[in-house]
Amino acid sequence: MQPQLEDRRLQPILDKVGAGKRLAPEDGVTLYRSHDLLAVGYMANLVRERLHGDRTYFNVNRHINPTDVCVASCRLCAFGKKAKDPKAYTMSLEQVWEVAGQGYREAVSEFHIVGGLHPELTLDWYCQMLRGLKERYPEVHLKAFTMVEIAYLAQRSRLSIRETLLRLKEAGMDSMPGGGAEIFCDRVRRIICDHKITGDQWLDTARAAHEVGLKSNCTMLYGHIENEEDRVDHLVRLRELQDETGGFVTYIPLAFHPDNTPLQHIHRTTGFMDLKNIAVARLMLDNIPHIKAYWIMMTERIAQIAQRFGADDIDGTVVEEKIYHDAGATTSQVLRRDELLRLIREAGREPFERDTLYRPVERTEATFTVLV
């Protein structure tokens, strides 16, 4: 039964969704501007259940942030620090390897590794880090380094993006997270992250990663100074690259956390905005398999509701997260596996433990097996 639409502008979009047709950019703008959140969520849930039924995916993972030293000075960031800052840190290789095994009794299937743009750490250092992790934790998938980090390492090493990716892949990098995309619009990037690579360079780096056989995620940062057209442009450009390469696995909308940043005058996102961004993404990104409700950023409560607004993934155990907590996130830094199961089941969905590439995982308390 179709919902009663309060916003009649949504009827042509509902017709397209019912017929499985691709939405146009102007449809995305209409969705963002509509206040009929339940209707937008209804459409997104149609697509979500068409693709994934009642499954909600999760994994047992651990975040590792080797350093917060960063040469960039992005106005959106509370994590990065200058090398001379007394609060800055840089782990040694031994510390990275040690931290990887701490803080969680269940065997993780993924290490999620991102950090700052350090002015002294070399490509060889990062390759040693990856090799050391693989030697110590051979079954764990290494999802490492944003497109921004890759481009920076390539520049410092005087290598091409492709050569840099191949070096890291040979050292043990299995896939890549999708951070650093922010918003592709040049006007916005000049204000919030003018020290980073451009939107086109982010996309070119992702393209190169996919071409050498690395899967990646993709993201968008919303809730700062962007407008509806900027968001839709960002989604369409991701969709176009996915048409070309098929390399994106999951899309993660990231809510801007303004605390402790130069943009702290901006209000935090609302639950309404968070759910809207999940739903619009599911409707616009028809070729990206998974939409993640990242509980660290949007709270466990909103992440649960998002499973009825287009999301099919709730992320994982995380264990320790620094980047968004430095920006004022008040969520926990760890959820145990049984807590994730409870959240998913309370939302009326069926938990499905996955590895990074969405293959099913069977687990005992201390070990796991990926079912290929």
C-alpha positions in Angstrom: 0.0 0.0 0.0 1.4 3.4 -1.0 1.7 6.1 1.6 -0.5 9.2 1.7 1.9 11.8 0.3 1.8 15.1 2.1 4.2 16.5 -0.5 2.7 16.0 -4.0 6.0 16.8 -5.6 7.1 13.3 -4.5 4.6 11.4 -6.6 6.7 11.3 -9.9 9.7 10.1 -7.8 7.6 7.4 -6.1 6.5 6.3 -9.6 10.2 6.0 -10.7 11.1 4.2 -7.5 8.3 1.7 -8.0 9.4 1.1 -11.6 13.1 0.7 -10.6 14.1 3.7 -12.7 17.2 5.9 -12.0 16.4 9.2 -10.3 17.6 12.5 -11.9 19.6 15.2 -10.1 16.5 17.3 -9.9 14.7 14.5 -8.1 17.5 14.5 -5.5 17.0 18.2 -4.9 13.3 17.7 -4.5 13.9 14.9 -2.0 16.3 17.0 0.1 13.8 20.0 0.1 10.8 17.9 1.0 9.6 17.9 4.6 7.7 14.7 4.1 10.3 12.6 5.8 8.1 9.5 6.2 7.3 9.4 2.5 11.0 9.8 1.6 11.9 7.1 4.1 9.1 4.8 2.7 10.6 5.0 -0.8 14.2 4.4 0.5 13.0 1.4 2.5 11.4 0.0 -0.6 14.8 0.0 -2.3 16.5 -1.2 0.8 14.3 -4.2 1.2 14.4 -4.9 -2.6 18.2 -5.2 -2.3 18.7 -6.7 1.2 15.3 -7.9 2.6 15.4 -7.8 6.4 19.2 -8.2 6.8 21.2 -5.6 8.6 25.0 -6.1 8.2 27.6 -5.5 10.9 31.2 -6.5 11.6 33.6 -6.9 14.4 36.3 -4.3 13.7 38.8 -2.1 15.4 39.9 1.5 14.5 43.6 2.4 14.5 44.7 6.0 14.2 48.5 5.9 14.1 49.0 9.6 14.3 47.1 12.9 14.6 49.9 15.0 13.3 48.8 16.7 10.1 50.2 19.3 7.7 46.7 20.4 6.7 44.7 22.9 8.6 41.1 22.1 7.6 38.4 24.1 9.3 36.2 21.1 9.6 38.7 19.0 11.7 39.3 18.8 15.4 41.6 15.7 15.1 44.7 17.0 13.2 47.5 18.7 15.1 50.8 20.3 14.2 53.9 18.4 15.0 55.0 20.8 17.7 51.7 20.6 19.5 52.3 19.1 22.9 49.1 17.1 22.6 50.0 15.6 19.3 51.0 11.9 19.1 52.6 9.5 16.7 52.8 5.8 17.4 55.8 3.8 16.8 55.4 0.7 14.6 55.6 -1.5 17.7 52.8 0.6 19.3 50.6 0.2 16.3 51.1 -3.6 16.3 50.4 -3.7 20.0 47.4 -1.5 20.0 45.9 -3.6 17.2 45.5 -6.5 19.6 44.3 -4.6 22.6 40.9 -3.7 24.1 38.6 -6.5 22.7 38.3 -10.1 23.6 36.5 -11.2 20.4 38.6 -11.7 17.3 38.2 -8.8 14.9 37.9 -9.3 11.2 38.9 -5.8 10.2 41.4 -3.1 11.1 40.2 0.3 10.0 43.4 2.5 9.7 43.4 6.3 9.1 45.4 9.2 10.4 46.8 12.6 9.7 49.1 13.7 6.9 52.4 13.4 8.8 55.3 15.4 7.4 57.9 12.8 8.3 56.4 9.3 8.1 57.3 7.8 4.8 55.6 5.3 2.4 58.1 2.7 3.6 57.0 3.3 7.2 53.4 2.6 6.3 54.4 -0.4 4.2 56.3 -1.8 7.3 53.2 -1.1 9.4 51.0 -3.1 7.1 53.4 -6.0 6.8 53.8 -6.1 10.6 50.0 -6.3 11.0 49.7 -9.0 8.4 52.4 -11.0 10.1 50.8 -10.8 13.5 47.1 -10.9 12.4 47.1 -12.7 9.1 43.3 -13.3 9.0 42.4 -9.7 9.6 41.4 -7.5 6.7 43.3 -4.2 6.5 41.1 -1.4 5.4 43.6 1.4 5.3 44.1 5.1 4.3 41.8 7.6 2.7 42.2 8.9 -0.8 43.7 12.1 0.8 46.4 10.1 2.6 47.2 8.2 -0.6 47.6 11.3 -2.7 49.8 12.9 0.0 52.0 9.8 0.3 52.3 9.7 -3.5 53.4 13.4 -3.6 55.9 12.9 -0.8 57.3 9.8 -2.4 57.4 11.3 -5.9 55.5 8.3 -7.2 52.2 8.1 -9.2 49.0 7.4 -7.4 48.9 4.0 -9.1 52.5 3.1 -8.0 51.8 4.2 -4.4 48.6 2.1 -4.3 50.5 -1.0 -5.7 53.2 -0.6 -3.1 50.7 -0.5 -0.3 48.6 -3.3 -1.7 51.8 -5.5 -2.0 52.5 -4.7 1.7 49.0 -5.9 2.8 46.4 -3.2 2.2 43.2 -5.1 1.3 40.8 -2.2 0.7 40.2 1.4 1.5 37.8 3.5 3.6 36.0 6.4 2.0 36.9 9.3 4.2 38.2 12.7 3.0 35.6 13.2 0.3 33.8 15.9 2.3 31.8 17.7 -0.4 33.1 17.8 -3.9 31.9 21.4 -4.6 35.0 23.6 -5.1 33.2 26.6 -3.5 32.6 24.7 -0.2 36.0 23.0 -0.2 37.8 26.4 -0.4 36.2 27.2 2.9 36.2 24.0 4.9 39.2 22.0 3.6 41.3 24.1 1.3 44.4 22.2 2.3 43.1 18.9 1.0 43.1 17.5 -2.5 40.2 18.7 -4.8 37.0 16.7 -5.3 38.3 15.7 -8.8 41.5 14.4 -7.3 39.6 12.4 -4.7 37.6 10.8 -7.5 40.7 10.2 -9.6 42.4 8.5 -6.6 39.4 6.3 -6.0 39.4 5.4 -9.7 43.0 4.4 -9.6 42.4 2.3 -6.5 39.6 0.4 -8.2 41.7 -0.1 -11.4 44.4 -1.9 -9.4 41.8 -4.2 -7.8 41.1 -2.4 -4.5 37.5 -2.0 -3.3 36.7 1.1 -1.3 33.9 2.9 0.5 32.8 6.4 -0.2 31.4 9.2 2.0 29.9 12.7 2.1 30.2 15.2 5.0 27.0 17.1 5.4 25.5 19.6 7.8 28.0 22.4 7.5 27.8 25.1 4.8 26.8 23.0 1.8 23.3 23.3 0.2 21.0 20.7 -1.3 22.5 21.1 -4.8 26.0 20.5 -3.5 24.9 17.2 -1.8 23.1 16.0 -5.0 26.1 16.9 -7.1 28.3 14.9 -4.8 26.0 11.8 -4.9 25.7 12.0 -8.7 29.5 12.2 -9.1 29.9 9.1 -6.9 27.2 7.3 -8.9 29.0 8.2 -12.2 32.3 6.8 -11.0 30.6 3.7 -9.7 29.0 3.2 -13.2 32.6 3.3 -14.5 34.5 1.1 -12.0 32.0 -0.7 -9.8 34.6 -0.4 -7.0 32.5 1.2 -4.2 31.1 -1.2 -1.7 29.4 1.0 0.8 28.4 4.7 1.1 28.5 6.4 4.5 26.9 9.8 5.0 28.9 11.6 7.7 27.3 14.2 9.9 29.5 17.2 10.6 30.5 17.5 14.3 31.4 21.2 14.8 32.7 21.1 18.4 36.4 22.1 18.8 36.7 23.2 15.2 36.9 26.7 13.7 33.3 26.1 12.5 31.9 25.4 16.0 29.3 28.2 15.5 27.4 25.8 13.2 24.6 23.8 14.8 24.9 20.1 15.0 22.7 18.0 12.6 19.3 16.9 13.7 17.9 13.4 13.6 15.6 14.6 10.8 18.6 15.6 8.7 20.5 12.4 9.5 17.6 10.2 8.4 17.0 12.4 5.3 20.6 11.9 4.2 20.4 8.2 4.6 17.2 8.0 2.7 18.2 10.2 -0.2 21.5 8.4 -0.6 19.7 5.0 -0.9 17.4 6.5 -3.6 20.1 8.3 -5.6 22.9 5.7 -5.3 21.2 2.9 -7.2 24.5 1.2 -8.1 26.2 1.2 -4.7 25.2 -1.9 -2.8 25.2 -0.8 0.8 24.3 2.3 2.8 25.8 2.5 6.3 24.3 4.2 9.3 27.5 4.9 11.2 26.4 4.7 14.8 29.5 6.5 16.1 28.3 9.7 14.4 24.5 9.5 14.5 24.0 7.6 17.8 22.8 4.1 18.3 19.2 5.4 18.4 19.2 7.1 15.0 21.2 4.2 13.5 18.5 1.8 14.5 15.7 4.0 12.9 17.9 4.4 9.8 17.4 0.7 9.2 13.9 1.6 8.1 15.0 4.7 6.1 17.3 3.0 3.6 20.4 1.9 5.6 21.3 -1.8 5.6 24.5 -1.6 7.7 25.2 -0.3 11.2 29.0 -0.6 11.1 30.8 -2.5 13.8 32.3 -2.7 17.2 34.9 0.0 16.4 36.6 -0.3 19.9 38.4 3.1 19.7 37.5 6.1 17.6 39.4 9.4 17.9 38.5 11.6 14.9 34.8 12.3 15.7 35.2 12.2 19.4 37.8 14.9 19.2 35.1 16.9 17.4 32.7 16.4 20.3 31.0 13.1 19.6 29.4 11.8 22.8 28.6 8.3 21.7 30.5 5.3 23.1 33.8 4.3 21.5 32.9 0.6 21.5 29.8 -1.6 21.2 30.2 -5.3 21.9 29.0 -7.8 19.4 26.0 -8.7 21.5 25.0 -5.1 21.8 25.0 -4.7 18.0 22.8 -7.8 17.7 20.4 -6.3 20.2 20.2 -3.0 18.4 19.5 -4.7 15.1 16.9 -7.1 16.4 15.1 -4.3 18.3 14.8 -2.5 14.9 13.0 -5.5 13.5 15.9 -6.6 11.3 18.0 -9.8 11.0 21.6 -9.4 12.1 24.1 -10.6 9.5 27.8 -10.6 10.5 30.0 -9.8 7.5 33.6 -9.2 6.7 34.8 -6.0 5.0 33.7 -7.3 1.6 30.3 -8.4 2.9 31.1 -12.1 2.9 29.3 -14.0 5.7 31.3 -14.7 8.9 30.8 -17.6 11.2 32.2 -17.2 14.7 33.1 -18.9 17.9 33.9 -16.6 20.9 37.6 -16.4 20.1 37.8 -17.1 16.3 36.0 -16.4 13.1 35.7 -17.9 9.7 34.9 -16.1 6.5 32.6 -18.1 4.3 33.8 -17.6 0.7 
